[in-house]
Amino acid sequence: PGWGGACIVLGLAAAFYGAFVGIDQRNPKVVLAYSSISQMGIMTVGVGMLLREPALAESLHIAIAFFALHHGLAKSALFLGTGLALAGMSEPRRRWLVAGLALPSLALAGAPFTSGMVAKSALAAGEAALSEPWAAAIEHLLPLTSVATTLLMARFLVLVSRGPIARQPRATRETWLAWWASLVLALVLPWSLVPATQVALTPPMIVGGLWPLALAFAIALIAIRSWRRAGRPTVPEIPAGDVLLPLEWLTRRVRHAVVSVAHSGQPLRDQMQRAAATGRARAWSLVRGTGGVEALLTRWPVALTLAVLVGIVVVLITGLR
């Protein structure tokens, strides 16, 4: 139970922190990366609820799995669509692309009649079985994560609607087909599994998915008006990586201290330099090898073959069960 409480606290912190930092970013792919941090925070809350109240294990296992599926499909469609948005295209086609990207964006925000609404409702269904203060915290804060996600995804849509950051080649027909396929899967597949979540679509649930969007819209409207009245001041950008930057600084300081100590003995310094050179060579060899594997996997015949094999394995496992 103690670890469960820690997971709930850290999960809520990640959910809001990821959205807050992501809104400040200017690269749509970075915005999506911070959105993933935020969504994984919500899943961590579900794990914390399970650890706090083991009686919820059966329903929460299904809810967490459904949330993971919903998020993976929606985020795949968003990342593939971002790749298209960064490529050159006509303005009418870009507007259709942004409209298509708005659908999985609304799903992530938990909008009514989306898989996100079902996923978050399935997670929140167990809050009544929790003891205080955890039940109250989830009841009041989990809906607010939808407000933060709505603002974050609105920022994402604004960025992709502006066009490519740099000149990119036009997208191929296969890339468009892959995006359409991912979009259809994100919108259709989760609904076939809704009965397993035992979540019924009720008017209160629909209203519960609607008010966070309305609140996010009001917050965005107030923020835009305040920004314009202030003369459109420049907002400082939080560097991508945020908490990793202090760790990088600390690593450099430690390295500098070690090197300074090593200067007192020539043999030790030579040994450290040789070790550093060997480490760099091995790291670069690993990077080149990884790049080669990635290049192989991105070839259409290889990717399609692997996808078919994975599908066959899933069918076989399902049949055996």
C-alpha positions as CSV (number, residue, x, y, z in Angstrom):
1,P,0.0,0.0,0.0
2,G,2.8,2.4,0.7
3,W,4.2,1.9,-2.8
4,G,0.7,2.3,-4.2
5,G,0.4,5.7,-2.6
6,A,3.8,6.7,-4.0
7,C,2.7,5.6,-7.5
8,I,-0.5,7.7,-7.2
9,V,1.5,10.8,-6.2
10,L,4.2,10.4,-8.8
11,G,1.7,9.4,-11.5
12,L,-0.3,12.6,-10.9
13,A,2.9,14.7,-10.8
14,A,4.0,13.2,-14.1
15,A,0.5,13.7,-15.7
16,F,0.5,17.5,-14.9
17,Y,4.3,18.1,-15.3
18,G,4.4,16.5,-18.7
19,A,1.5,18.6,-19.9
20,F,2.9,21.8,-18.4
21,V,6.4,21.4,-20.0
22,G,4.9,20.1,-23.3
23,I,2.7,23.2,-23.8
24,D,5.9,25.3,-23.8
25,Q,7.5,23.4,-26.6
26,R,7.8,24.5,-30.3
27,N,8.4,21.1,-32.0
28,P,5.2,19.0,-32.5
29,K,7.1,15.8,-32.0
30,V,8.5,17.0,-28.7
31,V,5.0,18.0,-27.6
32,L,3.9,14.4,-28.3
33,A,6.8,13.1,-26.3
34,Y,5.7,15.1,-23.3
35,S,2.2,14.0,-23.9
36,S,3.4,10.4,-23.5
37,I,5.0,11.3,-20.2
38,S,1.7,12.7,-19.1
39,Q,-0.3,9.7,-20.2
40,M,2.1,7.3,-18.6
41,G,1.6,9.2,-15.4
42,I,-2.2,8.4,-15.6
43,M,-1.4,4.8,-16.1
44,T,0.9,4.9,-13.1
45,V,-2.0,6.2,-11.1
46,G,-3.9,3.1,-12.1
47,V,-1.0,0.9,-10.9
48,G,-1.0,2.8,-7.6
49,M,-4.7,2.2,-7.1
50,L,-4.2,-1.5,-7.7
51,L,-1.5,-1.6,-5.1
52,R,-3.5,0.3,-2.6
53,E,-6.6,-1.9,-3.0
54,P,-5.8,-5.4,-4.2
55,A,-9.6,-6.2,-4.5
56,L,-9.6,-3.9,-7.6
57,A,-7.0,-6.1,-9.3
58,E,-9.2,-7.7,-11.9
59,S,-11.0,-4.6,-13.1
60,L,-7.9,-2.4,-12.9
61,H,-5.8,-4.9,-14.9
62,I,-8.3,-4.7,-17.7
63,A,-8.6,-0.9,-17.4
64,I,-4.8,-0.4,-17.5
65,A,-4.4,-2.7,-20.5
66,F,-7.3,-0.9,-22.3
67,F,-5.7,2.5,-21.5
68,A,-2.3,1.2,-22.9
69,L,-4.0,0.0,-26.1
70,H,-6.0,3.2,-26.5
71,H,-2.9,5.4,-26.0
72,G,-0.6,3.4,-28.2
73,L,-3.0,3.5,-31.2
74,A,-3.8,7.2,-30.8
75,K,-0.2,8.2,-30.3
76,S,0.9,6.1,-33.4
77,A,-1.6,8.0,-35.5
78,L,-0.4,11.3,-34.1
79,F,3.3,10.6,-34.7
80,L,2.7,9.3,-38.2
81,G,0.5,12.3,-38.9
82,T,3.2,14.6,-37.6
83,G,5.7,13.1,-40.1
84,L,3.2,14.0,-42.8
85,A,2.7,17.5,-41.4
86,L,6.5,18.1,-41.6
87,A,6.5,17.2,-45.3
88,G,5.5,19.6,-48.1
89,M,1.8,19.6,-49.1
90,S,-0.9,21.8,-50.4
91,E,-2.9,23.9,-47.9
92,P,-6.2,22.1,-48.4
93,R,-4.6,18.8,-47.8
94,R,-2.9,20.1,-44.7
95,R,-6.3,21.2,-43.3
96,W,-7.6,17.7,-43.9
97,L,-4.6,16.3,-42.1
98,V,-5.1,18.6,-39.1
99,A,-8.7,17.6,-39.0
100,G,-7.7,14.0,-38.9
101,L,-5.1,14.5,-36.2
102,A,-7.8,16.3,-34.1
103,L,-9.6,12.9,-33.7
104,P,-6.9,11.0,-31.8
105,S,-6.1,14.2,-30.0
106,L,-9.6,14.4,-28.6
107,A,-9.3,10.7,-27.7
108,L,-6.2,11.4,-25.6
109,A,-8.1,14.3,-23.9
110,G,-10.9,11.9,-23.0
111,A,-13.6,13.7,-25.0
112,P,-17.1,12.2,-25.1
113,F,-17.7,9.2,-27.4
114,T,-13.9,8.5,-27.7
115,S,-11.8,5.6,-26.4
116,G,-10.1,8.0,-24.1
117,M,-13.3,8.6,-22.2
118,V,-13.8,4.9,-21.7
119,A,-10.2,4.4,-20.7
120,K,-10.2,7.1,-18.0
121,S,-13.7,6.1,-16.8
122,A,-12.5,2.5,-16.4
123,L,-9.5,3.7,-14.3
124,A,-11.7,6.1,-12.2
125,A,-14.3,3.4,-11.5
126,G,-12.3,2.0,-8.6
127,E,-11.8,5.3,-6.7
128,A,-14.8,4.6,-4.5
129,A,-13.1,1.5,-3.1
130,L,-10.0,3.4,-2.0
131,S,-9.5,4.9,1.4
132,E,-9.1,8.6,2.0
133,P,-7.3,10.8,1.0
134,W,-6.6,8.7,-2.1
135,A,-10.2,8.5,-3.3
136,A,-10.7,12.2,-3.0
137,A,-7.4,13.0,-4.7
138,I,-8.3,10.8,-7.7
139,E,-11.9,12.0,-7.9
140,H,-10.8,15.7,-8.1
141,L,-7.4,15.5,-9.9
142,L,-7.9,12.8,-12.5
143,P,-10.5,14.8,-14.4
144,L,-8.1,17.8,-14.3
145,T,-5.6,15.7,-16.2
146,S,-8.0,15.8,-19.1
147,V,-8.0,19.7,-19.0
148,A,-4.2,19.6,-19.1
149,T,-4.2,17.1,-22.0
150,T,-6.7,19.2,-23.9
151,L,-4.5,22.3,-23.7
152,L,-1.4,20.2,-24.7
153,M,-3.1,18.7,-27.7
154,A,-4.5,22.1,-28.8
155,R,-0.9,23.3,-28.7
156,F,0.1,20.3,-30.9
157,L,-2.6,21.0,-33.5
158,V,-1.6,24.7,-33.7
159,L,2.0,23.7,-34.4
160,V,1.2,21.1,-37.1
161,S,-1.2,23.5,-38.8
162,R,1.7,26.0,-39.3
163,G,3.5,23.8,-41.8
164,P,7.0,22.2,-41.9
165,I,9.7,23.5,-39.5
166,A,12.2,22.9,-42.3
167,R,12.0,21.9,-45.9
168,Q,11.1,18.2,-46.2
169,P,10.4,16.0,-49.2
170,R,6.8,15.3,-50.0
171,A,5.2,12.3,-48.3
172,T,4.8,9.1,-50.4
173,R,1.5,7.4,-51.0
174,E,2.5,4.5,-48.7
175,T,3.1,6.9,-45.9
176,W,-0.4,8.4,-46.3
177,L,-1.9,4.9,-46.4
178,A,-0.1,3.9,-43.2
179,W,-1.4,7.0,-41.5
180,W,-5.0,6.4,-42.6
181,A,-4.7,2.8,-41.4
182,S,-3.4,3.8,-38.0
183,L,-6.1,6.5,-37.7
184,V,-8.9,3.9,-38.5
185,L,-7.4,1.5,-36.0
186,A,-7.2,4.2,-33.3
187,L,-10.9,5.1,-33.8
188,V,-12.4,1.6,-34.3
189,L,-10.4,-1.1,-32.6
190,P,-10.7,0.0,-28.9
191,W,-14.5,0.1,-29.2
192,S,-14.6,-3.6,-30.0
193,L,-13.0,-4.2,-26.5
194,V,-15.2,-1.8,-24.5
195,P,-17.5,-4.6,-23.1
196,A,-14.4,-6.1,-21.4
197,T,-14.0,-2.8,-19.4
198,Q,-17.6,-3.2,-18.0
199,V,-18.0,0.6,-18.5
200,A,-21.5,1.7,-19.6
201,L,-21.9,4.9,-21.6
202,T,-24.2,7.0,-19.4
203,P,-25.2,10.7,-19.5
204,P,-23.1,11.5,-16.4
205,M,-20.0,9.9,-18.1
206,I,-20.6,12.0,-21.2
207,V,-20.9,15.2,-19.2
208,G,-17.8,14.2,-17.3
209,G,-15.9,14.0,-20.5
210,L,-17.3,17.3,-21.8
211,W,-16.6,19.8,-19.0
212,P,-12.8,19.4,-19.0
213,L,-12.8,20.4,-22.7
214,A,-15.0,23.4,-22.0
215,L,-12.7,24.4,-19.1
216,A,-9.6,24.0,-21.2
217,F,-11.2,26.1,-24.0
218,A,-11.9,28.9,-21.4
219,I,-8.4,28.8,-20.0
220,A,-6.9,29.0,-23.5
221,L,-9.2,31.9,-24.4
222,I,-8.2,33.9,-21.3
223,A,-4.5,33.1,-21.8
224,I,-4.6,34.2,-25.5
225,R,-6.4,37.5,-24.6
226,S,-4.0,38.2,-21.7
227,W,-1.0,37.5,-24.0
228,R,-2.3,39.9,-26.6
229,R,-3.0,42.7,-24.1
230,A,0.5,42.3,-22.8
231,G,1.9,43.1,-26.2
232,R,2.6,39.5,-27.1
233,P,5.7,39.0,-24.9
234,T,8.2,36.3,-25.6
235,V,7.6,33.2,-23.5
236,P,10.9,31.5,-22.4
237,E,11.1,28.0,-23.8
238,I,11.9,25.1,-21.4
239,P,14.6,23.1,-23.1
240,A,13.5,19.7,-24.2
241,G,14.8,17.2,-21.7
242,D,14.1,19.5,-18.7
243,V,15.1,17.5,-15.7
244,L,18.0,15.8,-17.6
245,L,19.8,19.1,-18.1
246,P,20.8,19.4,-14.4
247,L,22.0,15.8,-14.5
248,E,24.1,16.6,-17.5
249,W,25.6,19.6,-15.7
250,L,26.3,17.4,-12.6
251,T,27.9,14.7,-14.8
252,R,30.2,17.3,-16.3
253,R,31.2,18.7,-12.9
254,V,32.0,15.2,-11.6
255,R,34.1,14.5,-14.7
256,H,35.9,17.7,-14.3
257,A,36.7,16.9,-10.7
258,V,37.9,13.4,-11.5
259,V,40.1,14.8,-14.3
260,S,41.5,17.4,-11.9
261,V,42.4,14.7,-9.4
262,A,44.0,12.6,-12.2
263,H,46.3,15.5,-13.1
264,S,48.2,14.8,-9.9
265,G,49.4,11.5,-11.3
266,Q,50.5,11.1,-14.9
267,P,50.1,7.3,-15.1
268,L,46.5,7.5,-13.7
269,R,45.7,10.3,-16.2
270,D,47.0,8.3,-19.2
271,Q,45.0,5.3,-18.0
272,M,41.8,7.3,-17.8
273,Q,42.4,8.8,-21.2
274,R,42.9,5.4,-22.8
275,A,39.8,4.1,-21.0
276,A,37.8,7.1,-22.3
277,A,39.0,6.6,-25.8
278,T,38.1,3.0,-25.7
279,G,34.7,3.8,-24.3
280,R,34.0,6.3,-27.0
281,A,35.0,3.9,-29.7
282,R,32.7,1.2,-28.3
283,A,29.8,3.6,-27.9
284,W,30.2,4.9,-31.5
285,S,30.3,1.3,-32.8
286,L,27.1,0.5,-30.9
287,V,25.4,3.6,-32.3
288,R,26.4,2.7,-35.9
289,G,25.2,-0.9,-35.4
290,T,21.8,0.4,-34.0
291,G,21.4,2.7,-36.9
292,G,22.0,-0.2,-39.3
293,V,19.3,-2.3,-37.6
294,E,16.9,0.6,-37.6
295,A,17.5,1.2,-41.3
296,L,16.8,-2.5,-42.0
297,L,13.5,-2.4,-39.9
298,T,12.2,0.7,-41.7
299,R,12.2,-1.0,-45.1
300,W,8.6,-1.8,-46.1
301,P,9.1,-5.5,-47.0
302,V,10.8,-6.2,-43.6
303,A,8.3,-4.1,-41.6
304,L,5.3,-5.8,-43.4
305,T,6.8,-9.3,-42.9
306,L,7.3,-8.6,-39.1
307,A,3.8,-7.2,-38.8
308,V,2.3,-10.4,-40.4
309,L,4.4,-12.6,-38.2
310,V,3.3,-10.8,-35.0
311,G,-0.3,-11.1,-36.2
312,I,0.1,-14.9,-36.7
313,V,1.7,-15.3,-33.2
314,V,-1.2,-13.3,-31.6
315,V,-3.8,-15.5,-33.4
316,L,-2.0,-18.7,-32.3
317,I,-1.7,-17.6,-28.7
318,T,-5.4,-16.5,-28.6
319,G,-6.4,-19.9,-30.1
320,L,-4.4,-21.8,-27.5
321,R,-6.0,-20.0,-24.7
